[in-house]
Amino acid sequence: MEAVVLPLHPLNEERFLVIIDRGNSLPLFTTTVQAGFPSPATDYSAEPIDLNTYASNHPASTFLVKVEGDSMIGAHIMPGDLAIVNRDIRASSGMVVLAFVEGGYTIKRLEVRKEAAYLVSENEKYSPIKIDSPEGGMIWGVVVGIHRKF
Amino acid sequence: MTSLFALVDCNNFYASCERAFNPTLNGKPIVVLSNNDGCVIARSGEAKALGIKMGAPYFEVRDLAEKEGVHVFSSNYEFYGDMSRRVALILQEYTPNLEIYSIDESFLDLGNFLHVDLEGYARGIWERVPRTTGIPVAVGVSSTKTLAKVANRLAKKSAKANGVLVLTDPAHIEAALKRTEVGDVWGVGRRYAKKLAQYGIYTAHDLTLKPDSFIKKHMTIVGLRTARELRGEPCIDLEMAPQPKQNICTSRSFGETLTELKDIEEALAAHTVRCATKLRKQQSCCSALTVFLETSRFALSYQMYFNNRTVQLESPTASELVLVPQALEALRAIFRQGFRYKKTGIIVSGIVPANQVQQSLFEPDHRQRDQELMQALDSLRSRYGHRSVFYGVQGTGGKWQMQNSHLSPCYTTRLEDLIRAK
């Protein structure tokens, strides 16, 4: 068996989160077994790093969403990314959320002000969406990270 | 009171799954159809209100559905199964003792929670499951599983209960049993209800008043157990590990009617492989198999044909190399030319644990060889999909394949089906 190098290079932006495809986890270390010489590492064996757990602490309420638009490129959420959405978190002002408005899903930053809630893009091209009634839209979940494949 | 059970039941589960990822369906009537888009197997409240009946053939309700703008879905078990798993994961946070009773119902043993605010606890489940998964639920709590079922049913029906009912007070239990028709009690059913009506037993409460001897005589020991549970005496424990099934049936209606033996053989071979895979998954072997073949239930009487054939096997097995040829031989024996067939299937029975199989004295021992081959097939199929390795007789045409023209995306199990956000 070979040693495995974890491809978790530090990225410029802290919010970036890299998940290995299909949620496979990588062994932290491996040992070969030889007759007669018990490996000293077996006493220290640990569970492999589970990137699913790292991505979200609550798998039952975590869903993946494909990003299509460019309205959040200021927050480094690009078309083609997978957004990791956790429904177990209560959305509050300042969080990036997945909302359902005007018959479609959208990812925006939630801003709660006195008179209404706003879904704010991070791209100058788009103006904020004002929501001042329950029919105006719903927050589906909170975006807790993204995955991008190079 | 010494024991406590909660029954958490998802409301209109399949319809709720579709809604969870498509909020435009909120408040709209939804029906979900069985395999092959045959019958209605799930309805949203709005569809129920339109008078669409459970089990109604789709062709009978199609006009009404189109007129009323009912949203129609083919059953998407891959998606529903994943949502069911998520609900169960949430429920596991509430108790380590969880019985997943069906795809949309779970029993929770709350045995040690006597001094907890049960109402608040149950309300917490009622609030949290839909918030985290999008699936609304009803929660019933009482001292036995059967009473928890009663509580759950009323929790759904009563506006005052609003999805949660805790039945621990004897006066409340009595009132609930008086409001529950005996046929609606878990384990009683319509047939017994008719019989019981002859003796003046109409409600669950009426049943609890009858002497044990009467109940045992008319409803066997199983009915007695139900009556005792209704009286608050726990008789049915939580089944945390699923019991190996005593028989397994794999069948499916064809996508179109078939007349040729060869096409039906393809379907039966595929069902047999599925069935054998299920057998091996629960580490069992079967001693007998039954093959059945039928025309449409809606055909004219002279065009109807139903038949089946049971084959006793030399020794119990789960090997496809034995089961597939045996099943096909049985099929050839009952096949008649000139009918338009709608369905075939296989039922395996006489199921024994694989490690207790006695070998017949007079047959060559292929067991070791077969077992190794089956293991190889199982691991290939689980890694590369069920169709990655198949027998020639299964064919590649798939004339019998299911129709599911209203299939929703597999939102949670396939990358290409994820919801898309702008």
Interface residues (C-beta under 8 A of the other chain):
Chain A: H58 P59 A60 S61 F63 L64 V65 K66 V67 E68 G69 S71 L82 A83 R87 D88 L98 F100 G103 G104 Y105 T106 I107 M138 W140
Chain B: P23 T24 R85 R86 V87 L89 I90 R131 T132 T133 G134 Y411 T412 L415 L418 I419 R420 A421 K422
